[in-house]
Amino acid sequence: MVQFVQIVVNGVFTGGVYAIIGIGLSLIFGVMRIVNFAHGVFLVVGMFTTLFLFERLHADPFLLVPLVVLVGGLLGVIVERSLLEPIARAPEHASILMTVGIGLVLSNVLLFTFGDAPQIINTRYSTSTSARH
């Protein structure tokens, strides 16, 4: 029974992450009228920012969320002001090509910086369970 509850909670949390990603993508298209093909890569940048700060500061990943949100917001503002705003009046395909290019550049920077091996954050509670046997 405990395992079933853990599976349900894990599914709800995973679905919540997917919902947040979808809401963000819809918001970007609805407000800015830009089809952002780099949206997923920005999520990965946030994940690797958390990994980087966890390894350097040895802080709990959940406590790093506000700092990661700040860094992600700053990166988003820089990208929007420097790369997307100049082509705001251009045909729609220009923004599509720009966001594909941004995604490619960011993903390759992450690949160069962190390598291609899977990364994991191990905390003291990563493998603990609350079930008593």
Buried (B, 14 or more C-beta within 10 A) or exposed (E): EEEEEEEEEEEEEEEEEEEEBEEBBEEBEEEBEBBBBBBEBBBBBBBBBBBBBBEEEEEEBEEBEEBBEEBBEEBBEEBBEEBBEEEEEEEEEBBBBBBBEBBEEBBEEBEEEEEEEEEEEEEEEEEEEEEEE
